């Protein structure tokens, strides 16, 4: 008997993406695409009988050279993007490629559902080719993402191309299938989209360390996916800055909210104002503030 399992994962997003997206969306005529490069390998294993076995190096391991792919539909006609799959293992890899929908919860966790399920899906316009391939050790193969009829889009859509392989490992009286599933996120961005965002909420919450934490909720109210970073300043009653903390970069989908929390740094006892300043790549900085008392 063979069973399989797949883990969940999330992506990191370097700030260089902003420049790639801006140049892509402003382009006109012809097929344009911007990509984010990186190799992601997610491996899951479930052993029958409760015994977990380590995978053999080189067994069914593949990589992709794009983390995210951006397609511009500023002109008419077909749009095409691509990414490459490489077999990093020592044996032949049988690869299946398929499209799904995805979104992201407020806490940053991803949700994956069948293609065409979500309103933001690119299902009506997107195709992937090939849908299966056989790669020898060290082999490399391009996968094409094609858009048809996407010039009618007035809002962004996004989906994900999954690249899945499996490797069977036998043992005494048991078999284990190791499933590798990689994801390349695909965004389709029609012209005229705007970058707009706001701090929807800011609150003081108890923290695990005994110090309070600042919880910030950011809302993407425009039409573009955003990558947000910033700072939180802790100001005294005379408006001088007692401390500054950085907000690590986080992604937000159009119309979605994202919640992040920072522990208040060690400050002298007293009253402060926490001022959150978030840069989302738009014309303005999103800001919010709240009073904080340090006991």
C-alpha positions in Angstrom: 0.0 0.0 0.0 1.3 3.4 -0.9 0.2 6.8 0.6 1.2 10.3 -0.2 1.2 13.7 1.5 2.1 17.2 0.6 3.2 20.0 2.9 2.2 23.6 2.7 4.7 26.5 2.3 5.0 30.2 1.7 7.2 32.4 -0.4 9.6 35.2 0.3 9.4 38.3 -1.9 12.5 40.5 -2.6 11.7 44.2 -3.1 13.2 44.1 -6.6 9.8 42.9 -7.7 8.4 46.4 -7.6 10.7 47.6 -10.4 9.9 44.5 -12.5 6.2 45.0 -12.1 6.3 48.7 -12.9 8.2 48.3 -16.1 6.0 45.4 -17.1 2.6 47.1 -16.6 3.7 50.3 -18.4 4.8 48.4 -21.4 2.6 48.5 -24.5 2.4 46.4 -27.6 3.7 42.8 -28.0 3.9 40.2 -25.4 5.6 41.3 -22.2 6.4 39.4 -19.0 8.3 39.9 -15.9 9.6 37.1 -13.7 10.9 36.5 -10.2 13.7 34.0 -10.1 14.5 31.5 -7.4 14.6 27.8 -6.8 12.0 26.2 -4.5 12.0 22.6 -3.4 9.2 21.4 -1.1 9.4 17.7 -0.1 6.8 15.8 1.9 6.9 12.2 3.1 4.5 10.0 5.0 5.4 6.5 6.0 2.9 3.7 6.6 3.0 2.4 10.1 4.1 5.7 11.7 7.8 5.4 10.8 9.2 8.3 8.9 12.0 7.5 6.5 14.5 10.1 5.1 14.3 10.5 1.3 17.2 9.3 -0.8 19.2 12.2 -2.3 18.5 12.5 -6.0 15.3 10.6 -6.0 12.7 12.5 -8.0 14.0 16.0 -7.0 13.3 18.8 -9.4 13.6 22.6 -9.3 12.0 25.6 -11.1 13.8 28.8 -12.1 10.9 31.2 -11.4 9.1 31.9 -8.2 6.5 34.2 -9.8 5.6 35.1 -13.3 3.9 38.4 -14.4 2.1 38.7 -17.8 1.1 42.0 -19.4 -2.1 42.2 -21.4 -1.5 45.8 -22.6 -2.0 44.9 -26.3 -4.1 42.5 -28.3 -3.5 38.8 -29.1 -1.9 35.9 -27.2 0.3 36.3 -24.2 3.0 33.8 -23.4 5.3 33.3 -20.4 7.5 30.4 -19.5 9.6 28.9 -16.7 12.1 26.0 -16.7 12.0 22.7 -14.8 15.3 21.0 -14.1 15.8 17.4 -12.8 18.3 17.8 -10.0 18.2 14.0 -9.2 20.2 11.1 -10.4 17.3 9.2 -12.0 14.4 9.9 -14.5 11.7 12.2 -13.1 8.1 11.9 -14.3 6.6 15.4 -13.9 3.0 16.6 -13.9 2.1 20.2 -14.4 -1.3 21.6 -13.6 -3.0 24.9 -12.7 -4.8 25.8 -9.5 -6.2 28.9 -7.8 -4.7 30.4 -4.6 -5.2 33.2 -2.2 -3.6 34.4 1.0 -5.2 34.8 4.5 -4.6 37.8 6.7 -1.9 36.0 8.7 0.0 35.2 5.5 -0.9 31.6 5.1 -1.7 30.3 1.6 -4.8 28.5 0.4 -4.8 26.4 -2.7 -8.1 25.3 -4.4 -9.0 23.8 -7.8 -8.7 26.0 -10.9 -11.7 28.2 -11.5 -12.9 28.2 -7.9 -12.1 31.7 -6.9 -13.3 35.0 -8.4 -9.7 36.1 -8.9 -8.9 33.0 -11.0 -7.3 33.2 -14.5 -9.1 29.9 -15.5 -11.0 31.4 -18.4 -7.8 32.7 -20.1 -4.9 30.5 -19.0 -3.5 27.3 -20.4 -0.3 25.4 -19.5 1.8 23.2 -21.9 3.0 20.6 -21.5 1.0 19.0 -18.7 3.3 16.1 -18.2 6.9 15.4 -19.2 9.7 12.8 -18.5 13.0 14.4 -17.6 16.3 12.4 -17.5 18.9 13.1 -14.8 20.1 16.7 -15.3 17.5 17.4 -18.0 15.8 20.7 -18.4 12.4 21.5 -20.0 10.5 24.8 -20.6 6.9 25.1 -19.6 4.7 27.6 -21.4 1.9 29.6 -19.9 -0.5 30.9 -22.6 -3.2 33.5 -22.3 -6.1 33.8 -24.7 -8.8 36.5 -24.7 -7.2 38.2 -21.7 -7.3 41.6 -23.4 -10.9 41.8 -22.1 -9.7 41.8 -18.5 -10.3 44.9 -16.5 -8.9 43.6 -13.2 -5.9 41.5 -12.2 -6.2 37.7 -11.9 -3.8 35.2 -10.5 -3.4 31.5 -10.4 -0.5 29.0 -9.8 1.2 26.4 -11.8 2.1 23.3 -9.8 5.0 21.1 -10.7 4.6 17.7 -9.1 6.8 14.6 -9.0 6.8 11.5 -6.8 9.5 8.9 -5.9 8.8 5.5 -4.4 11.0 4.1 -1.8 10.6 0.6 -0.5 11.4 -0.9 2.9 10.8 -4.1 4.8 7.1 -4.6 4.5 6.3 -1.0 3.6 6.5 1.5 0.8 6.7 5.3 1.0 5.9 7.8 -1.8 7.8 11.1 -1.6 5.8 13.8 -3.3 7.5 17.0 -4.4 5.2 19.9 -5.3 6.6 23.2 -6.5 4.5 26.3 -7.2 5.0 29.2 -9.7 2.6 32.0 -9.0 1.2 33.7 -12.1 -0.2 37.2 -12.2 -2.1 38.7 -15.2 -2.1 42.5 -15.0 -4.2 44.5 -17.4 -3.3 48.2 -18.0 -4.6 51.0 -15.9 -4.3 49.3 -12.5 -3.3 51.5 -9.6 -1.3 51.0 -6.4 -3.3 52.0 -3.4 -3.2 51.0 0.2 -4.1 52.0 3.7 -3.5 51.1 7.3 -7.0 49.7 8.1 -6.3 49.0 11.8 -3.6 49.3 14.4 -3.9 47.9 17.9 -1.9 47.2 21.0 -2.0 43.5 22.1 -0.3 41.5 24.9 2.8 39.8 23.8 4.4 36.4 24.7 7.5 38.1 26.0 5.7 40.2 28.6 6.0 43.3 26.4 3.1 44.5 24.3 3.1 44.2 20.6 1.7 46.4 17.8 -0.6 44.7 15.4 -1.0 46.4 12.1 -3.6 45.5 9.4 -2.8 46.7 5.9 -5.5 46.8 3.2 -4.7 46.8 -0.5 -7.5 49.0 -1.9 -6.1 49.3 -5.4 -5.9 46.9 -8.4 -2.2 45.8 -8.1 -0.6 43.2 -5.9 1.6 45.0 -3.5 4.8 44.3 -1.6 4.9 46.4 1.6 7.7 47.3 3.9 8.1 50.1 6.5 8.9 51.2 10.0 7.3 51.8 13.3 8.5 54.9 15.3 7.9 55.2 19.0 7.6 58.9 19.9 7.6 60.6 23.2 5.2 63.3 24.3 7.5 66.0 22.9 7.4 64.2 19.5 11.0 63.0 19.7 11.8 59.5 18.5 12.6 57.1 21.3 13.1 54.0 19.1 12.5 52.8 15.5 11.7 49.2 14.4 11.5 47.9 10.9 8.5 46.1 9.3 9.8 43.2 7.1 8.4 43.2 3.6 5.1 41.3 3.1 2.9 40.7 0.1 -0.8 41.6 -0.2 -3.2 40.7 -3.0 -5.7 43.3 -4.5 -8.6 43.8 -2.2 -7.0 41.7 0.5 -5.8 42.5 4.0 -2.6 41.5 5.7 -1.9 41.5 9.4 1.6 41.8 10.9 2.7 42.3 14.5 5.8 43.7 16.1 6.9 43.4 19.7 7.4 46.8 21.3 11.2 47.4 21.9 12.6 47.9 25.4 11.7 51.4 26.3 11.8 53.5 29.5 8.6 53.4 31.5 6.1 56.0 30.2 3.6 56.9 27.5 4.5 56.8 23.8 2.8 57.0 20.4 3.6 54.2 17.9 3.6 55.6 14.4 3.5 53.0 11.6 4.7 54.1 8.2 4.2 51.6 5.4 5.7 52.0 1.8 3.7 50.0 -0.7 5.3 51.5 -3.9 2.5 54.0 -4.5 2.5 57.8 -4.5 2.0 58.1 -0.8 3.0 56.3 2.4 0.3 54.6 4.4 0.3 55.6 8.1 -1.4 54.8 11.4 -0.7 55.5 15.0 -1.8 54.4 18.5 -0.9 55.3 22.0 1.3 52.8 23.9 2.0 52.7 27.6 5.2 50.9 28.8 4.8 49.8 32.5 
